[in-house]
Amino acid sequence: MTPQPPDPATGDTAADGPATDDTAADGTPAEGTGTHDTTAHNPTAHDTPAVELLGITKEFPGTLANDRVDLTVRRGEIHALMGENGAGKSTLMSVLYGMLRPDAGTVRVEGREAGFASPGDAMAAGLGMVHQSFKLFDSLTVAENVVYRAEPRRFGFVDRAAARRRVAELAEAHGLHVDPDARVGDLPVGVRQRVEILKLLHRGARTLILDEPTAVLTPAEADALFAVLRSLTDEGRTVILVTHKLREVMEGSDNVTVLRDGRVVARLRTADTSPDEIAAAMTGRAVELDRIHPPGTPGDDVLTVDGLSTDGVHDAQLTVRAGEIVGIAGVAGNGQSELIEALAGLRPVTAGQVGLSGRDITHASAARRRLAGLAYVPEDRHAVGTAPAASVADNLAMGHHRTSLSRKGVLPPKAVREHARGLVERFGVKASSPQVAASALSGGNLQKLLIGRELAHDAPLLLVEQPTRGVDIGAVQNIHDQLIAYRDAGHAVLLVSAELSEIRGLADRVLVMYEGRIVASYPKDEADERTLGLAMAGAAPTHSVEGA
């Protein structure tokens, strides 16, 4: 299928993109936005505002997404915009970028009032936006993506040599190392993000809006990104950073604005605040950050993997016991996803054996593995984990139709509704009704739905990838507590996460994958960040894999 051409000026298309944090795919607000009160104020040190949003109000049927929001971003700063899922962050940025028109309020860019009717208007005024879901053509090269619909021309034709030179010069000047001739579909996520930033720089963006830019990056890639962003602000450009990650905000931003329930509740100078203060502003309560949970009490083997090989994985050996969480760390693209897909029955096993509670499931279908006692939270919650067009209630019933909810092969509507209401309340899924479509939920609330559904299976084994990706701080704490409770109830959990702090906080043992192999295994008390980082780079001692 040929991809839909993006907006002529930006290379982006709001209509074709997936749901963002606070807005659904159709441009309506995601479920879970509202209003609340309280403010604090801390003026920034810079004199000339790059962006001013004054009294921005945006209302959708039944939801006040932004309530008289004021935001000032000074030239040459990294300004973090924070808030829980549904706080109104992405709605506000959509107003700034011309994807939505405000019901009230004023947008000013570099001192001039702006009434953007489209992202193209915003780009013409010097704005650029990198969305959570990259908008690139996999079949085209880096250079072709960067200059798409803004190509240099010679005698009326696209000058491909000039395009390559331009991209190479931009990449060199800004430390965004990419091969202009590389096919984008072959690039890792971190490099694709560089391509998105190069697109904006090629079009002359002076203010860059980045929506959850590190959600799919490793810690090393995130550090490299922030080095690039700081170099851009040193040149006088401005960065608005929409994120949940407190460590990155503390290390990389100059000022922070916090939204809660559609209103500004705090304006903070980063050097004068703390992660605890920001978290409390976001949630309205004290939040315990980066907890290291005590180890579990392992029992019998639940999952046994002996010499498993598949595309991208070679001779994997591991066990997961009842009452234990085993974490898998590794730089993205080193076989973690392929291993989990093979264990879940979504990828064929070419060698080796997989056992679940004493049963051989090596070549069993995904459905048979479910019935044998496997639950699965996939990395891609949109394409794999949920059915966006189906209701919240129907999504929460998936898998349960073969077990607890079914009555002689029939799903009683009352049982489905009661099941949904219980999980919505338990996991804090913000939805106006269990009958609303899952596509209307924000990304974080969709993740809560997926986690809740799989834990409710009460399966002996849970495979979980990126359990808190795109989820706000309060929900992260709840999900972590639920996973620990699941372990302590005697279940086995195999966890894959790009967040080393998450793995170190939850896992009783940590495995490290490098180039498709499990190269190291560490007990909880030896899995410090430096040790794991060396193993992830391929520098683990050869004997440390014993006991995996």
N, C-alpha and C positions, 0 to 999 in steps of 0.2 A: 504494500500500500504506500502511495506517495504521501509524505508528510504535508500537513497543512502549512502553507507559507506563513511565516511570522509577520508581525507588524513591520511595514517598510522601514520605519525609522529606528526601531529598537531591536528587531530580530526576535521579539517576544510576542506571544499571543495569550491574553488573559482568558479568552473564551475556550481555547483548546487545552489549557494547562490543568493539572490536577488541583485538588483543593489545597489551599494554603492553611496556615495555622488557624486563622480566624474566618476565612471565607471559603465557601464550598465551590465546587467546580462551575456551577452556573452563575457565579457572581453574587449569590445571596449570602447572607452571613451564616457562618457555621453555627450549629447549635451550641449554646453555652455561653453567650455573651450577655452582659447585663449592666447594672449600674450600682455604684456605691459612692463613698465620700472620703474626705480628708486629703490635705495637701501639705507639702513642705516645699521650701524653695531654696535653691542655691545658685546664684548667678555664675555663669562661666566667665573665663578670663578673656576670651577673644572679643573683639569689638564689632566685627562685621558679620551679621548672620548670613549663613549660606542658605538656610531654610527657616521660615517661620510659619507655624500653623497656629491660627488664632481662633478660638471658640469653635473648633470643628465638631459638628454634630452629624451623626449618620445613623438613621433609624431604618430598620427593616420591619416587616410585619411581625409584631410581637416581641421585637428585640431592639433595644437601644444600644447599638454597638459602640458608638463614641458619643460622649456626653460633654460638650463644651471643652474639648481638649485643647490646651495650649502647649506648643512644643517649639523651642528655639534651639537650633543647631548652628554653632559657630564655625566659620571657615577654618579649615586645618585641624579639626578634631575628629577623634573617633567617639561617637556618641552612641551609647548602648540604650536600646529601647527594650524594656523587660516587662514581664507579666506572665501570669499563668495562662494555660490554654483557654481561649475565649475571653481574654481580657480586652481585646480590641486592637492589638498591635498590627496585625496584617490588614485589618480594615483601614486603620489610619494610614498605613503606607500605601494602600491601594488608592486612597484619596489623594495623597501626595503625588503619586505616579500617574494619575489620570485614568486609572482603571475604574474608579467610582467617583461620582459627583456628590459632594457633601450637601446635606440638607440645610446647613447653616455654617457660617464661619468663612475665614479667609486664608488662602494659601499665598505666601510670598516667597519668591526665590531670588536671592541676591538683591533684596530690597524692592523688587518689583512684584506687584500683585499678579497672580497667575490663575487663570481659570482653565485648567487643562481639560480637554475633551477626550484625550486619548494618550496612551504612553508615547506616541510619536510627538505630541506637543511637549510632554515632559522632557523627552530626550533633546528636543530642539532648544530647551531652556537650560540644558547642561546636567540633567539628571539621568541616572542609569540604575537598573535594578537587576540583581542576580536572585532568581527565585530558588526555593528549596528544591524543586524538580528542574534540572537543567533543561534548557530549550535549545538543543543542538541536533544537527543532522548526523547520525552515526555514519552514514555512507560517504560523507564529505570529509575533506582534509581539514586540518586545523585552520590553514589560511583561508580556505573557502568558507568555513563557518564564521570566522572573524569578520570578513569583509562582505558577507552576504547582504545584498541590497544596499551596500555602501562601497561598491567596488571601484578601485581606480580604473580609469579608462584611457585608452589611446586610440585615436582615430575612430571613436564611437564604439570600440570593442573593449571587453574586459581585459585589462593588462595583468595577466596572471603573474608575470615575473615581478611587477611592481607590488602586487599584493603579497607575494612571498617575502619580498624585501621589507615591506612595511611591517608585517607581522614579526619578522625576525628582529627588526630594530626595536619595536615596542617590547618584545619579550626580553631582549638584552637590557634595555634601559630600565626596566622595572623589576628585574630578577624573576620574571615569570618564565622559567625555562621550559620551552616546548619545541617540538620539531614541526615547522610549518607544513611539512609534507605528510605527517602522520595522519592516519585515518582515525577520526574521533572515536568510532566504535571499538577501536583496539586499545584505547587509553584507560588507565585507572581513574577512579573518581577524582582524586586530588588534582590530576593534570587537567581533567575536563573543567574543573572549576577555574583553573587559570585561563582556559580558553574563554569562559564566560566573562572574566574580568577584562581580558584583551579586547573582546567585542565592545565593551563599554569605553575603554580607552581609545580605541580606533575611532569611535564616534564622538570623541571629545567630552566625555562625561566629567564634570567637575565635582559632582556629589554622587557617591555610590551608595545604594541601598542594598544591603546583603541580608537576606531572610534565612535565618538558621544556617549560616555558611559552613559550620563545622559538624553538622549532624551526621554526615557520612565520611568524615575524615578521621584518620588516626591521630594520636597526640602529636607525632612528629609533623604530619601534614598541617595540622592546625597551627603549630608554632611557626611553620614556614609561611602560612597564609598571613598571620599577624605581622610577621616581618615585612611582608609586601605591603600590607595596609599601612603600616607606620611609615614606610618609605613614600607612599602616595600622599599621606598627610603632610610629610615634611616638604613636599613639593607645593603644598597649598590646597590640595584636594581635601574633600570632606567625606567621611564614612559614617553612615547610619547603620548600626549593627542590631538586628533583631535576633535575640538569642535567649536561651534558658540557662546557659552555662556560666556559672558564677566565677569559676577560676579564670576563664578567658576574659570575662568582663573586668575582673580585678587586675589582671596582668596587661590587658590590651587597650582599655578604653580610658577616656579622659573624664567623661561625665555620664551619668546614668539618669534616665527618666523611667519611672515605674508606673505602669497602668494596672488598675484592678477594677474589674467590672465596668470597664468603659471610661473610667475617669483617671486623671493623673493623681497619684497618691504620694509621690515622692520625686524630688529633683535633687540629685546627690552628686557631689564631686567625688570621683573614684578614690582619689588619694586620701579623702577624709572619711570614707565609709568602710564597711566590712561586709563580708558575705552574709553574716547573720542579720545585719540590718537590712540588706537588700531582700533577703529571703522573707523576713518578717513583713516588709512592705508589700511584697508580692502576694503573700498568703493571708495577711492579717493576723498571723499568730507566730509564735516562736517555732522554728524548725531545726531539728538536729541534723547537721550536715555531715556527710562522709563518715558514717558509722561503720566500724569494723565489727561485724556480728560474730559472736562466739561460735566455735565449731560445733557441728552436729555429732550424732552418735551413729556411725555407720553400721549397717547390718549386712544381710546377704546381698550378693550380686544381683542386680536387676538387669542392667545392660552389659553384655559382653561383646566386644568387637575384636576379632582375631584376624589380622592380616588383610583388612578391608582395602580394596583398591577400586577406584572409579575414575572418571575423568577429573584430573586435578588433585587426586588423593592417592598416596602410595603407601601400602602396607601399614595401615593404621591399626594400632593395638591400644585398647583402653577398656576400662570397666567403670561402671557407676553403680554404687551400692545404695540400698535403701537407707534413708536418713542422711543423704549426702548430696551436696551440690558440687559438681565438677565444672570448673570454668575453662574455656578455651580462649587463649589470647593469641594475637597475631596481627600483623599488618594486613589490611584488606587485600584480598586476592591471593592468599596463601593456602587456600583449600578449605577454610572453615565452612563456608556456605555449602560447598560441594559435599563435604562430609555429612553435614546435617541433612541435606536433601537425600543422600543415599540412605541414611538411617530412617528417614521419614517415608521412604518408598517412592520418592519423586525422581530418583536418579538410579539407573541400574548399577548393581554391584558386579564388577568384572572379576573379582577374586576375593577370597576370604569368606568369613562367616559373621553373622550378626545374630545374637541370641537375646531374647526378652523374657525374663522370668523363667528361664529354662527351656523355652521354645525356640526353635530355629525359624527366624523370620527373614533370612537372607534374601529370598526372592519373593516374599509375600507382597501383595498389593498394599497401597496406602490404607485402603479400607480395612483390610485384614489386620494390619498393624494397629489400627485404632481399636478394633475389637479385642486384640491381644493385650491392650493396656498401654497404648502410647498416645500422648497428647502433644500438640505441636503449635508453637507460636512462631510463624515464619518472619523473616526479615522484612519482606514486602507486604505490609498490611493491606494495601490497596488491591494489588493484582492477585495475590495468593491467599491472604488471610481472611478476606471478607468479600461479600457480594454487595458492592456499593448501591445498586438499585433496589436491593431488598431492604425491608424494614429492620430497625434495631432489634425488635423481638425475633424476627426470623433469623437474623444473623446469630443471635445468642442461642437459638435452638439448634443450629447446625451441628451435626455430630450426635447431639442428644436424641435425635429422632430415631436412632437405632437402639437407644437404651432407655433412660429414665422417663422421658416425656412420652414415649410411644405407647399407645394402647391398641394392641393387635394391628400394628402397622399404620395407625392413624394418630395424627397429632391433634389433640383437643385444643381448640383456640384458647380456652380459659387457662389451661396448664401452661401454654406458651407465654401468655401475658404475665402470669404470676412468676414464672421462671425469669422472665426479662426484668420485671420490676425488682426482684430480689437482687439480681446481679448489678443492675443499674445503681441501686442504693449502696451495695457492698463496695463497689469499685469507684463510686463517685462519677459515673458517666453522666455528663450534662446533656440531656435530651429532653425536649419539651413533652415528648410522648414516645412510648415504645413503638408506635406505628410510624414514626418519622423515618425517612430513608437514611441508611447509614452514610450515604454520600453527603448528607447535610451536616454531619459531625465534623468538628475540627480534627486535625491529625492526632492530637493528644488524646482526645476523647475516643476516637476510633481505636487507638492503642489500648486504652483501658477496657473497651468492649472485648477486644481480642484476648487480652490476658484473662479477664474474668470468665469468658466462655471456656477457655482451655483448662483453667484451674478447676472449674466446676465439674469437669469430667472425673476428677478424683482418680486419675489414672496412675498406675505404679511408676510410669516414666514420663517426665515432661522434657521435651526438647524446646528450648527457648532461645531465639536470636534477637539481639538488640531490644530487650524488654522495655527500656525506658527512652528509646529514641524519640525526640520531639515531644516529650512529656514534661510538664512543669514540675517544679520542685516538690510541692506538696504531694503530687501524685507519685513521684519517684519514691518518696518515703513509704507511701502506702503499698506500692507494688513490691518493693524490697521486703517489707514486713510480710506480705502475702506469700512470697517465695520462701522465706525462712519458715513460716508456719507450715507451708506445704512440705518442706523437708522434714520438719520436726514431727509431722504426722506420719512419717515413715516412707515417704515417697523419694524417688531418685530424680535429680534434676541435672541435665546437661545444658550449660549456659554458654552462649557465645555473645561477646560484647566488645565493641570498640573502645569502651570506657574502662581503662585499667583500674580506676578507683572503684568502679562497680564490681569488677571481677574480684579485686582484693577484698572488698567489703563483704561479699556474699559467699565466695567459693571456699570449700574445705580443702580442695586440691586444685592446682592450676596446671593445665597442659598448655604448651606453646606449639603452634604450627608454623613451619617455615618451608616454603617451596613444596607444599603438598604433603609434608611429613610431620608427624608429632616428634619434635626434637627434644622436648624437655618436660619434666613433671616435677612440681614443687608442692610440698605441704604448705598450708596456710601461713605458718610463721616464717617461711623462707621466701615467700612470694613478694619481695619488695619491688618497687618500681624499677630500680636500676637493674636488678637481676632479670626481671621479665623483659625489660627493654633490650638487654644484650641478647637474650634468647630469641626475641622477635627479629633481631638483625642477623641471626644465624651464628651467633657466637656462644651458644650454650655448651657446657661440658658434655661430652658424648655419653657419660654414664648417667646423666641426670634424668634420662627418659625412663629409667627403670621404675617399676611400680605404677606405670600409667594405667 
